[in-house]
Amino acid sequence: MRGTPPDPTLAAGSTRSNNLPVDAIEIAIDAQFTDAQVNPRIDPSGNVGAFVSEYMAYHVAWYRDYINAKWPNDPTKQCQRAGHTHVGVQVTVANAEAAVDVQLNELFQVLT
């Protein structure tokens, strides 16, 4: 039975999980910035889809699950990690760029 758009494979209101190393990202950003510069936090509300960014987060996790189901036995085509993060508001461009670098470095740690 088909679900409800945007994802026909799950029922309306279903969630797909972020599997980025969010705890490591939060710790690494806390180590590099003061809270006044970049204040990382993890939102465990599970309120996926209420905002455009959460809608996008759902879709990247959907893509990960779709690709992994399509080629379950081909590790060269597997999507290992998917999720969405915000650098935040009222963050300088320089701090935002540095925070993205921190996030990518933490992601690279789990991909290698």
N, C-alpha and C positions, 0 to 999 in steps of 0.2 A: 504494500500500500504506500502510495506517495504521500510525502509530508506537505508542508506549506512552504511557499516561497519565503525567503530566497533559497532555501536548501530543500530540495524535494526528497531528500533521503531521511530526514528527521522530522518529528512533529514540531509544530509551532511552539516556541518557548524553550526549545532544547538549547543546550550550550555545547561549545567545543572549547577545549582547554588550551590555554597558552602553555607551551612547554619550553619557554625560554628560561635560562637560569636566573630568574628574577631575584631570588635571595642574594645571589652573588653580585648581581648588578646593583642592587640597593646598597650592599655593604661597600662595594668599590666606589660608588658615587659618594657615599657618606665619607669615605676616607679621603677623597680628593677635594670636596667642596664643603663650604659652610652651608647651613640651612638657608641663609640669606641668599646664597648664590644659586644652589640647586638643592631642592628638598625632596629626596626620593621617598616614595611610599608605595606599597602594594595595596591595591583595592580588592579585597576579597568578596565584594558584594555579589558578584555573579550576575549583575544587572546588564547582561550582554544584549546589545541592540538598542538601548535607550538613546544612544548618541551616535553620530556618524562614525566617530573613531571606534566605538565598540562594534559597530556594524562591519567596519573594515577588519577589525581584529578577528571577528567570527569568520570572515571570508578567507583570511590567510590560514587559519586553522582548518577550515573546510578544504581548502586546496591541499594542505598537507595530508589530510586523511584520504582525500580522493586519489591523489597520486600514489600514496602508499598502498591503497587497495587495488589500484589499477596494475601496479607492478610489484606485488608482494615478494617476489623472489629475485628481484633485480636491485641489489644495493646501489648500483650506479644511478638509479632513477629515483631512489627514495628521498623524501624530504624529511630530514632529521628533526628540525626545529621550526616552530612557527609561533608567532605571537605579535603583540603590539605593545609599544611603550610610548609614553609622552615624555618629552624633556621638560615641559612645564610652561607656565606663563610667567611673565616678568623675569625672564632669564636673558642675559645678554647673548648676543650671537656667538661670541667667543666661548662663553660657558656652555652654551647649547652644543656647539661643535665638539667641545671637549667631552661633554657628557655622552654624546653619541659614540665617540671613540671609546670611551670606557665601556659602554654597552656592547659594542662590537668585540672589544678585547675579551670580555667575559664570555660572549657567545663562542668566539674562536677557541677558547679554552676547552669547552665541552665538545667541540666538533673535531678536535685533533686527537 
